[in-house]
Amino acid sequence: MARKKILFVSHKKTQCGVYEFGKNITDVLRDSQRYDFIRVECSSLAELRTAIELNQPIAIIYNYHPSVLPWVATKIVPRLYKNNLFSIKIPQIGIIHEGTQEIADTAAPRKIRLIFGRYKLINSLFDFYISSDPTLLLKNPAVYKTGRLVPRYHNNFSVPAKPIFGSFGFGTPNKGFEDVVRLVQQEFDEGEIRFNIPAADFGDQSGAAARQIEENCRQILTKPGINLVITHDFFDAVGVLDFLARNTVNIFLYKDMAARGVSSVIDSSLAAQRPIAISQSTMFRHVLASCPAICVKNNSLTAIINNGFEPLRKFYDEWSPANLLWDYERIVDAILLKEKRKNMPAAVWLRDSGQISEDDRTIDTSIKYDPIVLPLGAPFNRILDNSARKLYAPTIAKLWEVAPQTMARKISEANVQQAFVFDTVYRYLAEYASPRLLCVGSYEDTASFGLIKMGVSVAEIDPVQNYSLQEYVTKPNVKKESYDIIFSTSVLEHDPDDESFMRAVGSLLAPGGVAIITCDYKEDWRTGEDKPEVDVRLYTKDDLEKRLLSYVPDCVLVDRPQWGCPDPDFNYLGKYRYTFATFVIKKNK
């Protein structure tokens, strides 16, 4: 069966990062077995029209930046036209290059309005948007995101005997090349600084800015034992990687702190698998959480070199070509399905509009926790009512200590769920030599925050942060039966398809692993009865004891449940009375 075609529209070949980004992406997308991604280079609407008529695509992706595709903003044809003129009736998807959270949150799909007898385009250029910012929160249903693309490259170069400090980039403002020279001189007496600063077709076509940077750097250099080598050749993708691979460390000290997109220089530097040192620029926000720190504000250049590539390994593994291809395929799948069902109501998920505080997630290994003393015979499968709130009060207090800003935005009576999950996960850690943990629904999950802050490694997924569980289980680098503990706080009742949710949990649990889940519960609730709008359903004893267990046949309840609750004591919005139940299962060995 012929693959359906997707046009990937970019501009004519130039020396610019946007062009290289698009080329690198489509080189990966050509391996798709689901879609035929076709890159076309267009400089006008007429050329786009020819490409559409020739290929008959089912969707178009624009490698869009106003400086390289200016005609898109002024000439792109609305979907509706009078007099049977050419129209684009398929989904149009724009890549956001200079993306920020605010831009993503306010990006609106194209709308057509009849104004004074003429059709006009209202709001934005595209129907959907793709951002390659891994830190983006997905609060806007018109916006999707991918990971970065780190090329696979084998570094055959030996680590230099004397340190070589490298950096590269176009000669545009605020790249901080001069600061690299200053930093190296502060810590080292010998070595070589290597810069590659080519001319840029957009912003420095003559190369004058690049040459001025070179002059500035040479004036700053004072130590005779440090050699400065600056080239202005434009390297192709392999040339850039060879340049980076020869260095001891690659350093990027951008000064941009304003609203900017993520910088692509990190992608190539990760591919070279050499240590990386960065400034606190917002353009490096996707790797600022490296541990040990790679930011020169938090660590010396010497320490960053000595720590090697290991602090960056997780990014290298995550941002692979295979994962990027998977990202684009699932995004196209979702957009085509959304177009097919655009007149149907969307699934409702409970989401807070607050911004996660990094202080609530910063690792602090000085924090200690003593599990609560459980009454003799108290089950893990239980109702979380007022008696549980009293029992888990010390744990709730601990969560206030480790994540105060996030806890302040929570419903006080519902915090017993996070407390139960945190305490129960912590107890089970001791059963595994090197436990692997997965939090499902991690956005603002204080149980996950508390564990991470104490130094516990937790993989986190959430539709706002990255993926749904059903998507995650299909990701190329995700191994089945690889997690010892999977936990999820008040997520299950929001998922329209709890069967596929539970089957995914079962497939990801390692033999002997446990899943710790809480959900909204009301024993006598029936389909069609009142419930919170954010819930798809409320759970009953039969749901937990029979239906959900049937989806995970290799799992059993960890104990005899106590789910009886004739008089629920949680009141939501003054109109919905229900409670919370726990569902703790273990996979057979």
N, C-alpha and C positions, 0 to 999 in steps of 0.2 A: 504494500500500500504506500502510495506517495505521501511524503511528509508535507504537512501544511506549511506554507511559507510565511515568514516574518521578515519584513524589511528592517534593516538597521541603517538609518540614514546618518551619514557623517559629512564633513566638508572635504574639499579637495586637499590632497597631501600638503602639509606644511610642517615647519619646525615648531610644534606646539604640543603642550601636554594633553590637551583635549583630544587632538588627533591620535596621539599615541595610546591614550586610554581606550578610545573606540576600537582601534586596530587590535590591541591586546585582548579586549573583550570578545570581539568577533572571531579571533583566532581560536578561542576556546569554544565559542558557541557552535562552530562548524562541526564539532564532535557530537552534537545532539542527535539522538535517535528518535526524538519526538517531533521536532520541528526543523525546518530548513531555514536557518537564519542566513539572510543574504545581505552583505554589506554593500551599500551603494553610496557613492560620493557625489553629492549634488550641490550646485551653487545657485540654483534657481527653482522656482515652482515648476517651470516647464520640464526640467530634468527630473524632478520628483514625479511628475505626472507620467513621463515616459517609463520610469522604473516601475510605477504601480501598474500601468497597462501591460508591461512586459511580464511581470512576475505574478500578478493577481494575488497579493498577500492577503492574509486574514487579519493582520495587525501591523502597525508601524511603530518602531522604537526610534526616537530621535536622540542622537548624541549631541544634546543641545547646550549651547552656551551662546548668549547674545552676540559675543564678539566674533564667533566663527560661523554662526548660522543666522545672521541678522534678517535674512529674507523670510525666515519662518514666522517672525513676529509680525511682519507687515503684509505678507502675501499668502500665508496658508489659507486654504479655502474652507469656509464653514461647511458643515454637513448638509445644510439645506440651501438650495439655490433656486432662483427663479430662472425661467427660460432654459431649463435643462442644461445648465453649464456644468462643467466638471466638478464633482464633489467627492469628498473623502468620507465614506460611510462606515469605515472600519475603525476599531479602537486605535487611538493615537496616544502614544506613551512617551513622555519626555524624561530624559535623565537629568537629574538635578546635580550640577557640578558644584556650585557654590552654595551648598545646602546647609541650612541651620534648622534647629527645632522650630523656630518661629515660621520660617519659610514653609517647612513641611506641614505644619499645623494649619496654615492659612491657604495652602495651595487648593484651588477649586477646579473642578472639572469644567470643561467647555460647556457653555450653554448658548443656545441660539434664540434670539428674540426678534420678532417682527416689529420694527420701529419705523413709523411713518412710511409704511409700504415697502421697506427694505429689510432684508435679513442681516442682523449684525451679531458679531461674536461678543459675548459678555463674559466677564471674569478672566479665565486663563486660556492658555494655548491648547492644552492637552486634556484628554479624558482621564488619564492616570499618570502617575509619576513614579520614578525609581530613584532612590538615593543609595549611594555606596558608602554611607556613613554608618558604621556598625554601632555607634552610640545612640542613634536616633530612636526615639520612642514612637511607636506606630499608633498615634491617636487619630489620624485622619484616614478614613477608609479609601481615599483616592490615592494614597501614598504607600508604596512598598519599599523594601530595602534589601540590599544584598550585602554579603561580606566583601572584603577587598579581594583583589587578585594578586597573589604572590606567585610569580612564575616558578616552575621547577627548574632548578639550575644546579649543576654539580660543580662545586668549587674545587678546582684542581690546584690552586695556588697555595703554597706554604705560608704560614704565618711569618711575617717579616721579622728578621733578627732585631732590627731597630724599628721602633714604632713608626707607622705611617698613618697619618690622620687625614681622612678623605672627606670630601663633600662635593656635591654637584647641584646644578640647577641653573635655570635661566637668570639673567642679570636683572631681574625685576626687583622692586624695592623690598626692604625688610627681610632679606634672606639671611642676614647675620654672618656673612663670610668673615668680616673683620673681627667679629666676636670670637669666631673659631680660632683665629690667630692669637688673639689675646689669651684665650683660655689655655691653649697648648703651651704658650710661653710661661704661664703662671705655674704649671705643674712639671714641665719637662725642659731639660737643657739640650737634649739631642733628639733628632727625628726628622721626619719629612712631612710637610703639609702638601696635599695634592688637591687641587680644585679643578673641576671641569665646568666652565661657565660659557656655554654657547650663546650665540645671538638667537633672539626669539622673533619669529615672524609677527607675533602680536605683542607689542610692548617694547621691543628693542631690536628692530630689524637690522639696523646698522651695526649693532654690537657695541655702540658707544658706552652704554651703561655697564656692560660686562668688562670693558677695558678700564673704566673708571674704578670699578671694584678691585681689579687687579692692582692698580696704582695705589689705592687706599691700603690694601693688605701689605704691599711691599714697604710702605712708609711705616706701618705699625711694627713690622718684624725687626727685632733688635738683637736677638740671640744668635751668635755665629754658628752654633751647633745645630740650628734648625734650618732646613732647606725648604724653600717655597717653590712649588711647581704648579703653574696655572696654564691650562689649555683652553682653547675656545672652539675646538672641533665639535660638531654635532654628532654624537654617537647614536648608532641604532640600538635596538633593545639589548642585543647580545653585547655590544660594546660597552653599554652602561654597566651591565652586570660584571663584565671582566674588569672594568675600572674599580668597582666597589669591592670585588672579591680580593683584590691585591692589597687592600688596606687592613691595618690592624683594627681600626674602629672608624665608623662613618658618623659624622657629626652634623647635626642640623639645628641651628640656633635661631630659628625664625623669631621675629619680633611681633608678628601679627597676633593681637589679642582680641580683635574685634570679630564680628560675625563673618566667618570664613568657612569654606568647606574643608574636608580632610585632604591633607597633602599626599600626593602619590609617591613622593620620594621614599617613604617608608616601605612601600611595596617592593621596590627594586632592592632596597637595602636588606630587607628580610630574606629575599631570594639568595643573596650572597652569603648569608649565614655568618656574618661577622657582627661583633658587638655594635650597638647603636647608642649614641648619646644625643639627647634632644633638649630643647628649651621647654618652657611651659606654654608655648604657643597653643592656642585652641586648635590649630591645624594638626596637632599631634594628639588630640584628645582620645583617639582610639587606642593608643598604646601607653598613655600616661599611668595606667594602673599596673604596669609591669612591676614585678617583685622578684628580686631586689630592684630598686628604682633605677631607671635609665635617664632620668631628668637630672641635668647638671645642678639644678637648684637643691636637689636632695641627695646627691651622691657625687663624689669626685670622679674625674675622668679616669684616674688610675683604678678606682674600684670598679667602675663600669667595664673597663677592659678586663680586669681580673675575673669578673663574674661571667664573662664569656657570652655565648649566645643563649644560654639556657633560660634566662628571664623572658626571652622572646619566642621560645619554642612553641608555646600554645597558639600564638598568632600565626606562626608559620604553618602549623598543622591545620588550623581552622580555615585559613584563607587560601585553600588549594583550588586549582582549576576545576577539579571534579565538583567541589562544593559550590563554586560559582555557577557552573553549568546547571546544577540542580536548582540553585536560587532562581535563575532566569526561567527555567522550565516551569517551576511551580508558580512563579509570578504570572507567566503567560496563561497557565492553566486557570489560575484564580480569576484573572481578568476576563477570560473568555466565558467562564462560568458565571461571573457577575453580570456580564452583558446579557447572557442568556436568561438570567433570573432577575433582571433589573427591576421588574415590576412586582417582585415578590418581597415580603418583609425580610430584613436581614436578621441574623442571629444577634441576640443581646448579650453583652458581656459586662460584668460589673467592673468599672474602671474609675480610678481616682484621677483628678486632673492635676494633682500636685506633682512637683518635680522632686525626684529622689535626692535626698541629701547624701553627699559623699561622706560626710562625717559619720553617718549611720552605718557605713560599710567599710570604713578604713580599718585595717587589721590592727588589733591591739591584744597581743598575746598575754598581757598582764591580767586580762579579764578572766575570772574563774567562775565556775558554776557547779553547785552541788545539787544533784537531782532531788526532788521532793521525796518525802517518805510516804509511800503509798500504803493505804490500809491493807491489812491482810486479806488476800483474795480479791482485791480490786482489779477488775478486768481492764484491758486496753480498749476493748470494744464496748463503748458505753455512751451515755448521754452526757453532754457538757452543759449542765444546768447551774443553778446557783450554788449547789453543793460543790460542784467542780470548780467554780470560780473561787470559792473559799480555799479549796485544796491547792489550786495552782496559783494562788495569790503571790507566793514568793517568786515564781517563774515570771508572772506578769510584771512584777517589780524589776526583775532582771532585764526583761525586754525594754522597759522604760529606760533603764540605765544604758543599754548598748545602742538603742535606736530611738532616742527621745522625739526627734522631729517627725519621724514616720508614725510612731505610736500616737502622737498628738492628733493625727488626722483620722485615726481609726474610731469605730464605734466601740465605746468602752466595754459594753457587755459582750461583744463578739471577740475580744482579745483572748478569751479563754481558749479559743481554737489554736491560735499561734502558740500559746503557752503549752498546750498539750502536745502539739507537734514538736516544738523545740525540745521539751523535756524527754519525749519518747524517742526521738531521733538520737539525742545525746546518750540515752541509755543503751541503745542498740549499737553505737559505735564500737563498744568494747568487744562485740562478738566477731569483728572482722579485723584481719591483720592490717590491711591497707584499704579501708572502705572507700568505695566509689559512690557518691551521692548525686542524686538528680532532684531538683526542685521543679515541680510543674506548677506554673502560675506564680512565678517568682517576683513579678512586679509589685513592689511594696510589701512583700512577705517578710514580716519581721522575724519569723522563725529562721528563714534563710539568712537574713541579715545578721542575726545573732551568732549563728554558726560560723559564717564567713569572718565576722569580726574577731572571733576567738581563734581564727587560723585554720578552720576546717575547710577543705576544698569542696566546693559545691558547684556542679554544673547547673545552670539556670536557663529555663525556657519559659516564655510567656508570649502570647500574641502581640502584646504591646512592645516587647523588647526584641523578639526575633521570630519565633514560630509557635504554632500550636503543637501539642504532643503528637497528633496524627501526622503532621508534616515531619516533625523531628525524627520519628521512627524510620522514615524513608531516606534520611540524609546519608550520603555515601560513606562518610567516616564514622557513622554511628554503629556500634557493634551490638548485636542482640545478646541478651543475657549477660550484660556487662555491669549492671548497677546493683550494689548490695542494698542500698536504701533509696527508695523513691518516696518523696513526700509531697503532699498537695493540700493546701489549706483553702477550703471553701471555693473550690473551682468546679467540681464535678457538676453541681446543680446549674451551672451556666452553660455547659456544653450541650448543644443540641443532639449530639451523638455519643452518649455515654458508653454504648457498647464498644465502639472503636477506641474510645479513650481507655477503657479497661483492658481491652485486648492488647493495646500498645504497652500498657503498664506490665502486663504479663510477659510480653515478648522481650522487654528490656530488663526485667528482674533476673539477676543471676540465681542459680540454684541455691537455696538457703537464704535468699534475700527477702527483705520485708518492704511492704508498701504501707505508708501511714497516711491516711486520707481523712479529712473531715468534710461534712456536707450539711446543708440545711435539711431539717427533718421534722416531720409531723406524722404521727402514726396513723391518723385516720384520714389523711389527705388522699384525694382521688383526682385523676386527670379532669381538667375543666373547672376545678374549684379555684377559689381565690388564692393567689400567691404573689410575692413581690414581682414587679415587672422585670427585674433584672434576672430572675430565675426562670429556667425552662421548666423546672419541676421541683417539688419537695419530695424527699425520700421517706420511705416507710420501711418497716421491719422486713416485709417480703422482698422489697427491692434489694436490701443489703444481704439478707440471708440466702436468697434464692437467685434473683435475676443477675445481680452483679457477680456473684460467685460463679455463675454458669459461664461467664465470659472469660474466666481465668481458671480453667479446669485443673491446672497444675498447682493451684494455690489453695490454702486452707486458712480459716480464721485462727489467729494466734491463741485465742482462748474462748471460753463460753461467753457470748455477749449478754449485756444487760441493756437492752434498747427500749424497755418499757418506759413510756412517758405520757400518762393520761392528761397531765396538766402542764403544758409547755410554758416556760416563764420568760421567753424572749419576745419583746414587742417591737416590731420594726415599723417605723413611721406612724405608730399609734393605730395601725389598722391590720397588721398581719402578725398573728401570734403563732410562733413555732419554736423550735429549739435546734440544737446542733448535735450531730451524732458522729462518732468516729468509726472508721472502717480500717482495721489493721489486719493484714494478711501476710502469710509467709509462703514462699515458693518451695515446693518439695525438692529435696536434694537428689 
